[in-house]
Amino acid sequence: MPTSKSLADILLTQWLGIRAMTYDYLDMLEPAHLAWTLPFPESRSLGYQFWCMTGAHESYLKELEHGEWQGFSCSLDQLKPVTPAIIKSQMQLADARMADLLKTVDLETQRKNGKYAYAVVQRMIEHEMHHQGQLINFLFCHHLSIPQSWHEKWALAYED
């Protein structure tokens, strides 16, 4: 008889699948790529996308832990120079922290701020997906290789 998975297991599995795609993207980058922007004045850099992804995840984890928003902070601000490998390492540390937190946090109880913990995890997932959309723009603008996982998930390909 199959056992049912907990909500925490389902959300963590979904998160790790999405994050694995982010790691595939990071693995193909060189440090110089992080300075790239898109061709319009308001564009933030490729490095900014990863800074925001890392900091948001770390900040949402603090919200999960404390039951209310603690403000935005990003561990990458303490590390110089920032490289794709360093970004990946910080993201992996946050992933491990998330896995530990999800073992102890009741996702279906309202928090101090009136929100449910599962909604915080949903926001993490939505935020990561938003930035993956931004990363697709960088991919095509700068003619980067399309990671296999991105091709499979989003049917991305260059026209011949």
Biotite code that builds the C-alpha atoms (Angstrom):
import biotite.structure as struc

atoms = struc.array([
    struc.Atom([0.000, 0.000, 0.000], chain_id="A", res_id=1, res_name="MET", atom_name="CA", element="C"),
    struc.Atom([1.510, 3.372, -1.008], chain_id="A", res_id=2, res_name="PRO", atom_name="CA", element="C"),
    struc.Atom([2.257, 5.816, 1.769], chain_id="A", res_id=3, res_name="THR", atom_name="CA", element="C"),
    struc.Atom([1.081, 9.381, 1.421], chain_id="A", res_id=4, res_name="SER", atom_name="CA", element="C"),
    struc.Atom([3.621, 12.162, 1.380], chain_id="A", res_id=5, res_name="LYS", atom_name="CA", element="C"),
    struc.Atom([3.389, 15.042, 3.787], chain_id="A", res_id=6, res_name="SER", atom_name="CA", element="C"),
    struc.Atom([2.786, 18.575, 2.558], chain_id="A", res_id=7, res_name="LEU", atom_name="CA", element="C"),
    struc.Atom([6.356, 19.406, 3.634], chain_id="A", res_id=8, res_name="ALA", atom_name="CA", element="C"),
    struc.Atom([7.736, 16.554, 1.508], chain_id="A", res_id=9, res_name="ASP", atom_name="CA", element="C"),
    struc.Atom([5.672, 17.616, -1.498], chain_id="A", res_id=10, res_name="ILE", atom_name="CA", element="C"),
    struc.Atom([6.762, 21.266, -1.254], chain_id="A", res_id=11, res_name="LEU", atom_name="CA", element="C"),
    struc.Atom([10.409, 20.373, -0.671], chain_id="A", res_id=12, res_name="LEU", atom_name="CA", element="C"),
    struc.Atom([10.404, 17.987, -3.635], chain_id="A", res_id=13, res_name="THR", atom_name="CA", element="C"),
    struc.Atom([8.873, 20.673, -5.836], chain_id="A", res_id=14, res_name="GLN", atom_name="CA", element="C"),
    struc.Atom([11.373, 23.260, -4.592], chain_id="A", res_id=15, res_name="TRP", atom_name="CA", element="C"),
    struc.Atom([14.397, 21.020, -5.116], chain_id="A", res_id=16, res_name="LEU", atom_name="CA", element="C"),
    struc.Atom([13.263, 20.209, -8.663], chain_id="A", res_id=17, res_name="GLY", atom_name="CA", element="C"),
    struc.Atom([12.999, 23.890, -9.512], chain_id="A", res_id=18, res_name="ILE", atom_name="CA", element="C"),
    struc.Atom([16.277, 24.665, -7.767], chain_id="A", res_id=19, res_name="ARG", atom_name="CA", element="C"),
    struc.Atom([18.043, 21.860, -9.667], chain_id="A", res_id=20, res_name="ALA", atom_name="CA", element="C"),
    struc.Atom([17.193, 23.738, -12.861], chain_id="A", res_id=21, res_name="MET", atom_name="CA", element="C"),
    struc.Atom([18.693, 26.918, -11.381], chain_id="A", res_id=22, res_name="THR", atom_name="CA", element="C"),
    struc.Atom([21.861, 24.942, -10.614], chain_id="A", res_id=23, res_name="TYR", atom_name="CA", element="C"),
    struc.Atom([21.993, 23.655, -14.190], chain_id="A", res_id=24, res_name="ASP", atom_name="CA", element="C"),
    struc.Atom([21.896, 27.265, -15.373], chain_id="A", res_id=25, res_name="TYR", atom_name="CA", element="C"),
    struc.Atom([24.566, 28.392, -12.894], chain_id="A", res_id=26, res_name="LEU", atom_name="CA", element="C"),
    struc.Atom([26.817, 25.499, -13.916], chain_id="A", res_id=27, res_name="ASP", atom_name="CA", element="C"),
    struc.Atom([27.112, 26.836, -17.464], chain_id="A", res_id=28, res_name="MET", atom_name="CA", element="C"),
    struc.Atom([28.048, 30.402, -16.450], chain_id="A", res_id=29, res_name="LEU", atom_name="CA", element="C"),
    struc.Atom([31.421, 32.072, -16.206], chain_id="A", res_id=30, res_name="GLU", atom_name="CA", element="C"),
    struc.Atom([31.971, 34.791, -13.562], chain_id="A", res_id=31, res_name="PRO", atom_name="CA", element="C"),
    struc.Atom([32.013, 37.523, -16.240], chain_id="A", res_id=32, res_name="ALA", atom_name="CA", element="C"),
    struc.Atom([28.473, 36.576, -17.305], chain_id="A", res_id=33, res_name="HIS", atom_name="CA", element="C"),
    struc.Atom([27.106, 37.898, -14.013], chain_id="A", res_id=34, res_name="LEU", atom_name="CA", element="C"),
    struc.Atom([27.653, 41.491, -15.208], chain_id="A", res_id=35, res_name="ALA", atom_name="CA", element="C"),
    struc.Atom([25.522, 41.030, -18.319], chain_id="A", res_id=36, res_name="TRP", atom_name="CA", element="C"),
    struc.Atom([22.308, 43.008, -18.677], chain_id="A", res_id=37, res_name="THR", atom_name="CA", element="C"),
    struc.Atom([19.418, 43.017, -21.111], chain_id="A", res_id=38, res_name="LEU", atom_name="CA", element="C"),
    struc.Atom([19.256, 45.667, -23.854], chain_id="A", res_id=39, res_name="PRO", atom_name="CA", element="C"),
    struc.Atom([17.172, 48.287, -22.077], chain_id="A", res_id=40, res_name="PHE", atom_name="CA", element="C"),
    struc.Atom([18.256, 50.944, -19.551], chain_id="A", res_id=41, res_name="PRO", atom_name="CA", element="C"),
    struc.Atom([16.279, 49.600, -16.582], chain_id="A", res_id=42, res_name="GLU", atom_name="CA", element="C"),
    struc.Atom([17.733, 46.098, -16.873], chain_id="A", res_id=43, res_name="SER", atom_name="CA", element="C"),
    struc.Atom([19.300, 44.607, -13.797], chain_id="A", res_id=44, res_name="ARG", atom_name="CA", element="C"),
    struc.Atom([22.302, 42.344, -14.272], chain_id="A", res_id=45, res_name="SER", atom_name="CA", element="C"),
    struc.Atom([22.288, 38.576, -14.484], chain_id="A", res_id=46, res_name="LEU", atom_name="CA", element="C"),
    struc.Atom([24.154, 38.580, -11.170], chain_id="A", res_id=47, res_name="GLY", atom_name="CA", element="C"),
    struc.Atom([21.358, 40.644, -9.641], chain_id="A", res_id=48, res_name="TYR", atom_name="CA", element="C"),
    struc.Atom([18.853, 37.941, -10.574], chain_id="A", res_id=49, res_name="GLN", atom_name="CA", element="C"),
    struc.Atom([20.821, 35.378, -8.570], chain_id="A", res_id=50, res_name="PHE", atom_name="CA", element="C"),
    struc.Atom([21.412, 37.831, -5.700], chain_id="A", res_id=51, res_name="TRP", atom_name="CA", element="C"),
    struc.Atom([17.664, 38.387, -5.449], chain_id="A", res_id=52, res_name="CYS", atom_name="CA", element="C"),
    struc.Atom([16.896, 34.661, -5.698], chain_id="A", res_id=53, res_name="MET", atom_name="CA", element="C"),
    struc.Atom([19.415, 33.841, -2.968], chain_id="A", res_id=54, res_name="THR", atom_name="CA", element="C"),
    struc.Atom([18.402, 36.671, -0.648], chain_id="A", res_id=55, res_name="GLY", atom_name="CA", element="C"),
    struc.Atom([14.680, 36.086, -1.063], chain_id="A", res_id=56, res_name="ALA", atom_name="CA", element="C"),
    struc.Atom([15.071, 32.394, -0.238], chain_id="A", res_id=57, res_name="HIS", atom_name="CA", element="C"),
    struc.Atom([17.179, 33.166, 2.826], chain_id="A", res_id=58, res_name="GLU", atom_name="CA", element="C"),
    struc.Atom([14.719, 35.869, 3.910], chain_id="A", res_id=59, res_name="SER", atom_name="CA", element="C"),
    struc.Atom([11.652, 33.669, 3.426], chain_id="A", res_id=60, res_name="TYR", atom_name="CA", element="C"),
    struc.Atom([13.365, 31.006, 5.530], chain_id="A", res_id=61, res_name="LEU", atom_name="CA", element="C"),
    struc.Atom([13.718, 33.557, 8.344], chain_id="A", res_id=62, res_name="LYS", atom_name="CA", element="C"),
    struc.Atom([10.005, 34.295, 7.999], chain_id="A", res_id=63, res_name="GLU", atom_name="CA", element="C"),
    struc.Atom([9.254, 30.573, 8.251], chain_id="A", res_id=64, res_name="LEU", atom_name="CA", element="C"),
    struc.Atom([11.450, 30.267, 11.313], chain_id="A", res_id=65, res_name="GLU", atom_name="CA", element="C"),
    struc.Atom([10.179, 33.372, 13.159], chain_id="A", res_id=66, res_name="HIS", atom_name="CA", element="C"),
    struc.Atom([6.557, 33.392, 12.021], chain_id="A", res_id=67, res_name="GLY", atom_name="CA", element="C"),
    struc.Atom([6.763, 36.850, 10.473], chain_id="A", res_id=68, res_name="GLU", atom_name="CA", element="C"),
    struc.Atom([8.836, 38.811, 7.956], chain_id="A", res_id=69, res_name="TRP", atom_name="CA", element="C"),
    struc.Atom([12.285, 39.728, 9.297], chain_id="A", res_id=70, res_name="GLN", atom_name="CA", element="C"),
    struc.Atom([13.386, 41.910, 6.365], chain_id="A", res_id=71, res_name="GLY", atom_name="CA", element="C"),
    struc.Atom([15.430, 41.120, 3.276], chain_id="A", res_id=72, res_name="PHE", atom_name="CA", element="C"),
    struc.Atom([19.083, 40.173, 3.519], chain_id="A", res_id=73, res_name="SER", atom_name="CA", element="C"),
    struc.Atom([21.407, 38.217, 1.274], chain_id="A", res_id=74, res_name="CYS", atom_name="CA", element="C"),
    struc.Atom([24.487, 36.265, 2.334], chain_id="A", res_id=75, res_name="SER", atom_name="CA", element="C"),
    struc.Atom([26.121, 37.115, -1.001], chain_id="A", res_id=76, res_name="LEU", atom_name="CA", element="C"),
    struc.Atom([26.597, 40.684, 0.273], chain_id="A", res_id=77, res_name="ASP", atom_name="CA", element="C"),
    struc.Atom([29.279, 39.304, 2.617], chain_id="A", res_id=78, res_name="GLN", atom_name="CA", element="C"),
    struc.Atom([31.181, 37.438, -0.106], chain_id="A", res_id=79, res_name="LEU", atom_name="CA", element="C"),
    struc.Atom([33.468, 39.043, -2.675], chain_id="A", res_id=80, res_name="LYS", atom_name="CA", element="C"),
    struc.Atom([34.020, 38.323, -5.465], chain_id="A", res_id=81, res_name="PRO", atom_name="CA", element="C"),
    struc.Atom([30.727, 36.573, -6.176], chain_id="A", res_id=82, res_name="VAL", atom_name="CA", element="C"),
    struc.Atom([30.984, 33.793, -8.748], chain_id="A", res_id=83, res_name="THR", atom_name="CA", element="C"),
    struc.Atom([28.447, 31.284, -10.056], chain_id="A", res_id=84, res_name="PRO", atom_name="CA", element="C"),
    struc.Atom([30.052, 28.630, -7.821], chain_id="A", res_id=85, res_name="ALA", atom_name="CA", element="C"),
    struc.Atom([29.687, 30.832, -4.720], chain_id="A", res_id=86, res_name="ILE", atom_name="CA", element="C"),
    struc.Atom([26.059, 31.599, -5.593], chain_id="A", res_id=87, res_name="ILE", atom_name="CA", element="C"),
    struc.Atom([25.350, 27.888, -5.967], chain_id="A", res_id=88, res_name="LYS", atom_name="CA", element="C"),
    struc.Atom([27.042, 27.125, -2.661], chain_id="A", res_id=89, res_name="SER", atom_name="CA", element="C"),
    struc.Atom([24.964, 29.733, -0.798], chain_id="A", res_id=90, res_name="GLN", atom_name="CA", element="C"),
    struc.Atom([21.797, 28.467, -2.448], chain_id="A", res_id=91, res_name="MET", atom_name="CA", element="C"),
    struc.Atom([22.630, 24.903, -1.427], chain_id="A", res_id=92, res_name="GLN", atom_name="CA", element="C"),
    struc.Atom([23.147, 26.013, 2.175], chain_id="A", res_id=93, res_name="LEU", atom_name="CA", element="C"),
    struc.Atom([19.694, 27.619, 2.104], chain_id="A", res_id=94, res_name="ALA", atom_name="CA", element="C"),
    struc.Atom([18.209, 24.455, 0.573], chain_id="A", res_id=95, res_name="ASP", atom_name="CA", element="C"),
    struc.Atom([19.618, 22.368, 3.436], chain_id="A", res_id=96, res_name="ALA", atom_name="CA", element="C"),
    struc.Atom([18.264, 24.859, 5.968], chain_id="A", res_id=97, res_name="ARG", atom_name="CA", element="C"),
    struc.Atom([14.872, 24.695, 4.279], chain_id="A", res_id=98, res_name="MET", atom_name="CA", element="C"),
    struc.Atom([14.839, 20.893, 4.458], chain_id="A", res_id=99, res_name="ALA", atom_name="CA", element="C"),
    struc.Atom([15.596, 21.080, 8.191], chain_id="A", res_id=100, res_name="ASP", atom_name="CA", element="C"),
    struc.Atom([12.955, 23.760, 8.820], chain_id="A", res_id=101, res_name="LEU", atom_name="CA", element="C"),
    struc.Atom([10.266, 21.851, 6.967], chain_id="A", res_id=102, res_name="LEU", atom_name="CA", element="C"),
    struc.Atom([10.764, 18.957, 9.393], chain_id="A", res_id=103, res_name="LYS", atom_name="CA", element="C"),
    struc.Atom([9.765, 21.160, 12.331], chain_id="A", res_id=104, res_name="THR", atom_name="CA", element="C"),
    struc.Atom([7.400, 23.863, 11.021], chain_id="A", res_id=105, res_name="VAL", atom_name="CA", element="C"),
    struc.Atom([3.674, 23.168, 10.975], chain_id="A", res_id=106, res_name="ASP", atom_name="CA", element="C"),
    struc.Atom([2.800, 24.324, 7.475], chain_id="A", res_id=107, res_name="LEU", atom_name="CA", element="C"),
    struc.Atom([-0.945, 24.375, 8.128], chain_id="A", res_id=108, res_name="GLU", atom_name="CA", element="C"),
    struc.Atom([-0.975, 26.620, 11.205], chain_id="A", res_id=109, res_name="THR", atom_name="CA", element="C"),
    struc.Atom([-1.384, 30.373, 11.000], chain_id="A", res_id=110, res_name="GLN", atom_name="CA", element="C"),
    struc.Atom([1.769, 32.271, 11.852], chain_id="A", res_id=111, res_name="ARG", atom_name="CA", element="C"),
    struc.Atom([2.161, 35.466, 13.928], chain_id="A", res_id=112, res_name="LYS", atom_name="CA", element="C"),
    struc.Atom([1.512, 37.531, 10.808], chain_id="A", res_id=113, res_name="ASN", atom_name="CA", element="C"),
    struc.Atom([-1.737, 35.672, 10.046], chain_id="A", res_id=114, res_name="GLY", atom_name="CA", element="C"),
    struc.Atom([-0.270, 33.764, 7.091], chain_id="A", res_id=115, res_name="LYS", atom_name="CA", element="C"),
    struc.Atom([0.088, 30.029, 6.835], chain_id="A", res_id=116, res_name="TYR", atom_name="CA", element="C"),
    struc.Atom([3.617, 28.647, 6.633], chain_id="A", res_id=117, res_name="ALA", atom_name="CA", element="C"),
    struc.Atom([2.819, 26.768, 3.427], chain_id="A", res_id=118, res_name="TYR", atom_name="CA", element="C"),
    struc.Atom([2.032, 30.157, 1.817], chain_id="A", res_id=119, res_name="ALA", atom_name="CA", element="C"),
    struc.Atom([5.579, 31.303, 2.590], chain_id="A", res_id=120, res_name="VAL", atom_name="CA", element="C"),
    struc.Atom([6.938, 28.253, 0.774], chain_id="A", res_id=121, res_name="VAL", atom_name="CA", element="C"),
    struc.Atom([4.562, 28.940, -2.125], chain_id="A", res_id=122, res_name="GLN", atom_name="CA", element="C"),
    struc.Atom([5.949, 32.486, -2.352], chain_id="A", res_id=123, res_name="ARG", atom_name="CA", element="C"),
    struc.Atom([9.494, 31.059, -2.457], chain_id="A", res_id=124, res_name="MET", atom_name="CA", element="C"),
    struc.Atom([8.485, 28.840, -5.357], chain_id="A", res_id=125, res_name="ILE", atom_name="CA", element="C"),
    struc.Atom([6.704, 31.685, -7.190], chain_id="A", res_id=126, res_name="GLU", atom_name="CA", element="C"),
    struc.Atom([9.695, 33.979, -6.705], chain_id="A", res_id=127, res_name="HIS", atom_name="CA", element="C"),
    struc.Atom([12.141, 31.378, -8.039], chain_id="A", res_id=128, res_name="GLU", atom_name="CA", element="C"),
    struc.Atom([9.912, 30.787, -11.067], chain_id="A", res_id=129, res_name="MET", atom_name="CA", element="C"),
    struc.Atom([9.666, 34.536, -11.730], chain_id="A", res_id=130, res_name="HIS", atom_name="CA", element="C"),
    struc.Atom([13.449, 34.758, -11.841], chain_id="A", res_id=131, res_name="HIS", atom_name="CA", element="C"),
    struc.Atom([13.714, 31.676, -14.035], chain_id="A", res_id=132, res_name="GLN", atom_name="CA", element="C"),
    struc.Atom([11.602, 33.632, -16.521], chain_id="A", res_id=133, res_name="GLY", atom_name="CA", element="C"),
    struc.Atom([14.131, 36.462, -16.290], chain_id="A", res_id=134, res_name="GLN", atom_name="CA", element="C"),
    struc.Atom([16.967, 33.968, -16.788], chain_id="A", res_id=135, res_name="LEU", atom_name="CA", element="C"),
    struc.Atom([15.311, 32.771, -20.000], chain_id="A", res_id=136, res_name="ILE", atom_name="CA", element="C"),
    struc.Atom([15.487, 36.351, -21.297], chain_id="A", res_id=137, res_name="ASN", atom_name="CA", element="C"),
    struc.Atom([19.233, 36.416, -20.579], chain_id="A", res_id=138, res_name="PHE", atom_name="CA", element="C"),
    struc.Atom([19.646, 33.030, -22.203], chain_id="A", res_id=139, res_name="LEU", atom_name="CA", element="C"),
    struc.Atom([18.199, 34.159, -25.519], chain_id="A", res_id=140, res_name="PHE", atom_name="CA", element="C"),
    struc.Atom([19.560, 37.714, -25.459], chain_id="A", res_id=141, res_name="CYS", atom_name="CA", element="C"),
    struc.Atom([23.144, 36.548, -24.917], chain_id="A", res_id=142, res_name="HIS", atom_name="CA", element="C"),
    struc.Atom([22.865, 33.281, -26.887], chain_id="A", res_id=143, res_name="HIS", atom_name="CA", element="C"),
    struc.Atom([23.823, 31.107, -23.942], chain_id="A", res_id=144, res_name="LEU", atom_name="CA", element="C"),
    struc.Atom([23.576, 27.355, -24.206], chain_id="A", res_id=145, res_name="SER", atom_name="CA", element="C"),
    struc.Atom([20.205, 26.029, -23.141], chain_id="A", res_id=146, res_name="ILE", atom_name="CA", element="C"),
    struc.Atom([20.598, 23.612, -20.234], chain_id="A", res_id=147, res_name="PRO", atom_name="CA", element="C"),
    struc.Atom([18.991, 20.253, -20.979], chain_id="A", res_id=148, res_name="GLN", atom_name="CA", element="C"),
    struc.Atom([16.644, 20.534, -17.991], chain_id="A", res_id=149, res_name="SER", atom_name="CA", element="C"),
    struc.Atom([15.405, 23.894, -19.276], chain_id="A", res_id=150, res_name="TRP", atom_name="CA", element="C"),
    struc.Atom([14.894, 22.481, -22.761], chain_id="A", res_id=151, res_name="HIS", atom_name="CA", element="C"),
    struc.Atom([12.901, 19.595, -21.319], chain_id="A", res_id=152, res_name="GLU", atom_name="CA", element="C"),
    struc.Atom([10.799, 21.691, -18.892], chain_id="A", res_id=153, res_name="LYS", atom_name="CA", element="C"),
    struc.Atom([10.102, 24.736, -21.075], chain_id="A", res_id=154, res_name="TRP", atom_name="CA", element="C"),
    struc.Atom([10.688, 23.362, -24.610], chain_id="A", res_id=155, res_name="ALA", atom_name="CA", element="C"),
    struc.Atom([13.362, 26.016, -25.161], chain_id="A", res_id=156, res_name="LEU", atom_name="CA", element="C"),
    struc.Atom([15.366, 25.886, -28.372], chain_id="A", res_id=157, res_name="ALA", atom_name="CA", element="C"),
    struc.Atom([17.032, 28.248, -30.794], chain_id="A", res_id=158, res_name="TYR", atom_name="CA", element="C"),
    struc.Atom([15.475, 28.517, -34.233], chain_id="A", res_id=159, res_name="GLU", atom_name="CA", element="C"),
    struc.Atom([17.721, 26.996, -36.884], chain_id="A", res_id=160, res_name="ASP", atom_name="CA", element="C"),
])
